[in-house]
Amino acid sequence: MTTDSWVTWVIMILQTTMFLIGLWCAFHFFNATELLPALKWGLSGAVLMLMATALKMSLMPQMQADRVLRELKRLELIVARHRP
């Protein structure tokens, strides 16, 4: 784990929380019968879902870098094992 792994965990928890609250807002949006509550819940849900997506996409480069480093470490162990 890197020294900045706590930042990744905080972002993941925040992203998951935003997504779940966005789903809750979407549920209220689809159950609204009047315009103003539908607008309130719909905009809130859409903004939260977009923010959750943006946070998820911000983690993609870090996840890819971790994946490459993990594979490189695995290859180093294979090469070290096969040395005479």
Backbone as numpy.savetxt, mean C-alpha at the origin, in Angstrom:
# Nx Ny Nz CAx CAy CAz Cx Cy Cz
16.50 -6.50 7.30 15.67 -5.32 7.30 16.55 -4.08 7.30
16.10 -3.10 6.58 16.85 -1.86 6.54 16.46 -0.99 7.73
17.24 0.07 7.91 16.94 0.97 9.03 15.66 1.76 8.80
15.23 1.85 7.55 14.03 2.59 7.23 12.81 1.70 7.07
12.89 0.48 7.56 11.76 -0.43 7.39 10.54 0.02 8.20
10.76 0.75 9.28 9.62 1.22 10.06 8.78 2.20 9.25
9.43 2.97 8.38 8.69 3.91 7.52 7.79 3.13 6.57
8.31 2.04 6.02 7.52 1.21 5.12 6.32 0.63 5.84
6.51 0.17 7.07 5.40 -0.39 7.84 4.35 0.66 8.16
4.78 1.85 8.50 3.83 2.94 8.80 3.01 3.28 7.55
3.67 3.33 6.40 2.97 3.63 5.15 1.99 2.53 4.81
2.38 1.27 5.02 1.48 0.16 4.72 0.26 0.17 5.64
0.47 0.45 6.91 -0.66 0.51 7.85 -1.58 1.68 7.49
-1.00 2.83 7.17 -1.79 3.99 6.79 -2.57 3.73 5.50
-1.93 3.09 4.54 -2.59 2.78 3.28 -3.76 1.83 3.49
-3.55 0.81 4.31 -4.63 -0.15 4.58 -5.79 0.54 5.30
-5.47 1.40 6.26 -6.51 2.12 6.99 -7.31 3.02 6.05
-6.63 3.74 5.19 -7.33 4.61 4.23 -8.23 3.79 3.30
-7.74 2.64 2.87 -8.54 1.80 1.99 -9.80 1.31 2.69
-9.66 0.86 3.92 -10.83 0.36 4.65 -11.85 1.47 4.93
-11.37 2.65 5.30 -12.28 3.77 5.52 -12.93 4.19 4.20
-12.17 4.12 3.11 -12.74 4.40 1.78 -13.84 3.43 1.41
-13.66 2.15 1.75 -14.72 1.16 1.51 -15.97 1.48 2.34
-15.74 1.89 3.58 -16.84 2.26 4.46 -17.61 3.45 3.88
-16.87 4.45 3.37 -17.51 5.61 2.75 -18.27 5.19 1.49
-17.69 4.27 0.71 -18.36 3.81 -0.51 -19.66 3.09 -0.16
-19.66 2.32 0.91 -20.88 1.65 1.36 -21.97 2.68 1.68
-21.59 3.73 2.40 -22.57 4.78 2.73 -23.00 5.55 1.48
-22.08 5.72 0.53 -22.42 6.41 -0.72 -23.51 5.65 -1.47
-23.36 4.35 -1.59 -24.34 3.57 -2.35 -25.67 3.42 -1.61
-25.66 3.63 -0.30 -26.90 3.56 0.46 -27.57 4.92 0.65
-26.93 5.99 0.22 -27.50 7.34 0.39 -28.68 7.53 -0.55
-29.71 8.19 -0.04 -30.90 8.43 -0.86 -31.02 9.89 -1.30
-30.27 10.78 -0.66 -30.31 12.20 -1.02 -28.97 12.61 -1.61
-28.99 13.75 -2.29 -27.82 14.20 -3.02 -26.66 14.60 -2.11
-26.94 15.42 -1.09 -25.86 15.94 -0.25 -25.11 14.83 0.51
-25.79 13.90 1.16 -25.05 12.82 1.80 -24.29 11.94 0.78
-24.89 11.73 -0.39 -24.21 10.95 -1.43 -22.94 11.66 -1.87
-22.99 12.96 -2.02 -21.83 13.74 -2.41 -20.75 13.69 -1.33
-21.18 13.84 -0.09 -20.23 13.79 1.04 -19.51 12.45 1.10
-20.27 11.37 1.09 -19.67 10.04 1.20 -18.90 9.66 -0.06
-19.43 10.04 -1.22 -18.76 9.69 -2.48 -17.41 10.38 -2.64
-17.37 11.68 -2.37 -16.09 12.40 -2.48 -15.09 11.92 -1.44
-15.56 11.70 -0.22 -14.67 11.21 0.83 -14.09 9.85 0.46
-14.94 8.96 -0.02 -14.48 7.63 -0.40 -13.51 7.68 -1.57
-13.83 8.50 -2.57 -12.95 8.59 -3.74 -11.58 9.15 -3.37
-11.56 10.19 -2.55 -10.28 10.79 -2.14 -9.45 9.79 -1.32
-10.11 9.10 -0.40 -9.38 8.12 0.41 -8.84 6.97 -0.44
-9.63 6.50 -1.39 -9.15 5.42 -2.27 -7.98 5.88 -3.13
-8.06 7.11 -3.65 -6.95 7.64 -4.46 -5.69 7.83 -3.62
-5.85 8.30 -2.39 -4.68 8.47 -1.52 -4.07 7.12 -1.16
-4.91 6.13 -0.91 -4.41 4.79 -0.61 -3.66 4.22 -1.80
-4.17 4.44 -3.01 -3.48 3.98 -4.21 -2.15 4.69 -4.39
-2.12 5.99 -4.15 -0.86 6.74 -4.28 0.18 6.24 -3.29
-0.25 5.97 -2.06 0.70 5.43 -1.07 1.19 4.05 -1.47
0.30 3.22 -1.99 0.69 1.88 -2.43 1.72 1.98 -3.56
1.48 2.89 -4.49 2.41 3.04 -5.61 3.75 3.62 -5.16
3.75 4.39 -4.08 5.02 4.94 -3.60 5.91 3.85 -3.01
5.30 2.73 -2.60 6.07 1.63 -2.05 6.62 0.69 -3.11
6.13 0.77 -4.32 6.55 -0.17 -5.36 8.06 -0.15 -5.62
8.71 1.02 -5.74 10.16 1.00 -5.95 10.91 0.33 -4.79
10.46 0.55 -3.56 11.11 -0.06 -2.41 10.91 -1.57 -2.42
9.71 -2.01 -2.75 9.44 -3.44 -2.80 10.26 -4.11 -3.89
10.40 -3.45 -5.05 11.21 -4.00 -6.14 12.67 -4.07 -5.74
13.19 -3.04 -5.08 14.58 -3.04 -4.65 14.82 -4.15 -3.63
13.90 -4.33 -2.70 14.03 -5.41 -1.72 14.01 -6.77 -2.40
13.18 -6.92 -3.40 13.10 -8.19 -4.13 14.41 -8.49 -4.85
14.99 -7.47 -5.50 16.26 -7.66 -6.21 17.38 -7.98 -5.23
17.44 -7.27 -4.11 18.48 -7.54 -3.11 18.34 -8.95 -2.52
17.13 -9.38 -2.29 16.90 -10.73 -1.75 17.35 -11.79 -2.75
17.07 -11.58 -4.03 17.48 -12.54 -5.07 19.00 -12.54 -5.23
19.61 -11.38 -5.14 21.07 -11.29 -5.23 21.72 -12.03 -4.07
21.18 -11.89 -2.89 21.70 -12.60 -1.71 21.56 -14.11 -1.90
20.44 -14.54 -2.46 20.23 -15.96 -2.71 21.25 -16.50 -3.70
21.53 -15.73 -4.77 22.53 -16.15 -5.75 23.93 -16.19 -5.14
24.24 -15.23 -4.27 25.54 -15.25 -3.59 25.70 -16.51 -2.74
24.64 -16.91 -2.06 24.70 -18.13 -1.25 24.86 -19.38 -2.12
24.21 -19.41 -3.27 24.35 -20.55 -4.18 25.77 -20.64 -4.70
26.34 -19.50 -5.11 27.72 -19.48 -5.63 28.71 -19.88 -4.52
28.50 -19.38 -3.33 29.41 -19.71 -2.22 29.33 -21.20 -1.88
28.19 -21.80 -2.00 28.02 -23.21 -1.70 28.70 -24.10 -2.74
28.77 -23.66 -4.00 29.32 -24.46 -5.08 30.80 -24.21 -5.32
31.43 -23.35 -4.54 32.88 -23.11 -4.70 33.65 -24.31 -4.17
34.74 -24.67 -4.84 35.56 -25.79 -4.37 36.38 -25.46 -3.15
